[in-house]
Amino acid sequence: MSTPKPDPVHAPHVPLTDYYQTEQDRQAYLRRMFDQTAPDYDHIEAIFALGSGSRYRRQALMRGGLRIGMKVLDVGVGTGLVAAQACILAGDAALVTGVDPSPGMMAAAKLPEAMALIEGRAESLPFPDNHFDFLSMGYALRHISDLGVAFAEFERVLKPGGRLCILEITPAQNRLGRWFLKTYMRSVLPFLTRFFSRQKDSATIWRYHWDSIEACVPAEQVVATLSAAGLTQIKRHLELGVFSEYQAVKADPAPF
């Protein structure tokens, strides 16, 4: 029997039934898992990134075109690891807004008071059309339910000429690199969380991260779905063979 494949336009991956049974169960599962593990998330992430995460995120946002004075939306803001760098690059935390479906993650964020945090989902952003100069999303592509709907929302809330930068982890193309990352995320990190975490689900979240990375649609499909949403100048920048940066621009309206 063949393995089912995700819809090429919608779901980023098939349901992961070791964690939840149906796509309808997924949102509740993810919200509960992220809410419960939020107090440990930044600490474990620092171990995962070996302390280099802040520098990499800042460089990725710069490559994506974030500049001082831009009005920024960070989708899937979580505990604010990408948004913190956006505040620095934009030059004013009041220019940056974060949106996330997990109130627990946002409550654990250590961000400037001037930055707004709003509960919401990528597929239904609570903002008007043509509102932001820059939109970022860090490592949350695998957690949304419908890529086509979310990317159409990203295009809608960006101003003409506005820029998009999506960060995601993708499996290495070579077998050794893939084995190393899988072992690190599914075995080493869950083991280390026993010594550093306070929440029982903190080990599970890292196993889930790898399983969703491994099951996620290929980069070519992400690029095609961004294009179908009307975004232009789409590029994929790859760092260290696993860190994908999807960059795009909202087209200016055609002159009459």
Residue, then its C-alpha position, 0 to 999 in steps of 0.5 A: m500500500s502506498t504512503p498517502k501524499p499531502d495535497p499539493v496546494h493545501a496541507p504541508h504534510v499528511p496527518l502525523t498519527d503518532y501524535y494526533q489522528t486527523e487533520q481536524d485534531r491537529q490544531a488542538y494538539l499543536r496549541r496544547m503542546f506549544d502552550q505546555t512547553a513554552p517555558d522551556y522552549d527558548h532554553i532547548e532551542a538555544i541548545f539545538a542551535l548551539g547558541s547561534g540562532s539569534r545571529y542566523r535569524r538576524q542575517a536571514l532577515m537581512r537577506g530577506g530585505l528587512r531594513i530600518g523603518m519597515k512595518v513588520l508582521d511576524v507570523g507564528v511569533g512563538t516566544g519571539l526569537v525571530a521578532a526580537q531580531a526584527c525589532i533590532l533591524a526595523g529600529d523601533a519595536a513599535l513597528v513590529t507585530g507578532v501573531d500566533p495561535s498559542p497564548g502560552m508561547m506569547a506569554a513566555a516571550k521576552l520582547p520589548e513592551a512596545m511590540a504588539l502580540i496578537e492571537g491569531r492564525a496564518e490562514s486568517l490574519p486579523f489585519p487590513d489589506n496592504h498593511f505591512d512592508f515586511l512579513s516573516m515566519g520562522y519555522a512555522l510553515r509545517h504547523i499551518s493547515d493550508l499553505g495556499v490560504a496562508f500564502a494568500e493571506f500573506e500576499r493580502v496584508l503586504k503592501p505592494g513591493g512588500r517583502l516576505c521571508i519564511l525560515e524553515i528547516t528542510p532535510a539534508q539531501n545527502r544521507l549522512g546529513r539527514w541521518f545526523l539531523k534526525t538523530y540529533m532532533r529525535s534522540v539527542l535533544p529529547f534526551l537532553t531535555r530530561f536534564f534541562s526542562r521542567q515540562k514533560d512534553s518538551a522532549t516530545i516537541w523535538r521529536y514532533h519537529w523532526d517528524s514534521i520536517e521529514a514529512c513536509v512537502p518539498a521546497e519546490q512545492v512551497v515555491a510553487t504555492l507562493s507563486a500561485a498566491g500572486l507573490t513574485q521574485i521568489k527565491r530559496h536560499l539554503e544555509l548549511g544544507v538544511f536551513s531554507e529561506y524562502q524570499a518573495v515580493k508582493a507585486d506592484p499593481a499594474p499601471f492603467 
